[in-house]
Amino acid sequence: MLETRGWDDYALVDFGHGRKLERYGAITVDRPEPQAMGAPRLPRKRWEAADAVFTGNDEDDGPGRWRLNRDLPETWPMAFGDVRFLGRFMSFRHVGVFPEQAAHWQWMAGRVAARKAAGRPMRILNLFGYTGLASLVPAAAGAEVTHIDASKKAIGWARENQALSGLDDLPIRWICEDATKFVAREVKRGNVYDGILLDPPKYGRGPKGEIWDLYQSLPEMLPMIEKILSPQANFLVLTAYAIRASFLALHEVMADTLATRGGRLESGELVLRDESGSRALSTSLYSRWSAA
């Protein structure tokens, strides 16, 4: 289990009955969470005081709407270390940050900084990069980053986060592209990376309608991913929010992909610890390879 216990701008306040209560900056939100199968611990009044509640169709992260219980800004600033970013209420129940990923961000930043200190700066590829936090954190630590996402809006949001962080001078390429097509072209071009992050959706579409289905597309992509890992590659991180998969399934497909590379492969679940410290909520699965 890789746990995130929150930070100044994020806390898991409570969860249960298929929902979770969270604080993002100064805003408290109540939204669906299928993994929250127990009962809430806090009084109902605490939940009713949430600033925003997500309602509507939430099956498979389907679209719905937010009910705002007070006047709230369209966007609001938050920070993770030196990286600043904007929160927004999205129709797919998200607000622009997946806090459980902080466990990967910190681990990755440490490895980037160590390589830089040894005079070996890293080239990193972030696929399905969304709003850019997993690109900005390693870039701030000294990496050269290529960020790929199929959504122009997400790329624009990521650039906003870069400007808000005062990190416009960092070497980040923001590319709106279908991830599978980009990787295939990188194989043909012979380009390689020292670290690669994959955070794919269960289902999605590329800019030209390309279809992504995790269970079919991921096994087809991973052999190409292995080809663009440099001979001195440092890490490969895969996260999946697919409920009917298991961390063992991810572990096995990663083990097959990286069978000739040695190193260490660890797999499990990303977990949020509530602010009381007494309860933990599983959010997703991960498999993480490192050279040493």
Secondary structure, 3 states (H helix, E strand, C coil): CEEECCECCEEEEEEECCEEEEEECCEEEEEECCCCCCCCCCCHHHHHCCCEEEEECCHHHCCEEEEECCCCCCEEEEEECCEEEEEECCCCCCCCCCHHHHHHHHHHHHHHHHHHHCCCCCEEEEECCCCCHHHHHHHHCCCEEEEEECCHHHHHHHHHHHHHCCCCCCCEEEEECCHHHHHHHHHHHCCCECEEEECCCCEEECCCCCEEEHHHHHHHHHHHHHHCECCCCCEEEEEECCCCCCHHHHHHHHHHHCCCCCCEEEEEEEEEECCCCCCEEEEEEEEEEECC
